[in-house]
Amino acid sequence: MVVSLPKEILNPLHLGEGAEVDVQFDQTRGVITIAPAAVLARSVDADFVRQVNEFIDHYRPALEALARA
């Protein structure tokens, strides 16, 4: 899917055509948030990031319950 945004929004964020972004949907509020994708620090191993993301995906319900507690 392609979403076009005006240059007035992209320029201050240093984003251009094909830029990586993170998209989140808040179902409760019906809001879509688009933000520049986080850049990995050179010292962070990509495999570690993958493992953390898998952990979060697997345990998301428990993590969300803890966040509400």
Secondary structure as GFF3:
##gff-version 3
##sequence-region A 1 69
A	DSSP	alpha_helix	7	10	.	.	.	ID=ss1
A	DSSP	three_ten_helix	11	13	.	.	.	ID=ss2
A	DSSP	beta_strand	21	26	.	.	.	ID=ss3
A	DSSP	beta_strand	31	36	.	.	.	ID=ss4
A	DSSP	alpha_helix	46	68	.	.	.	ID=ss5
###
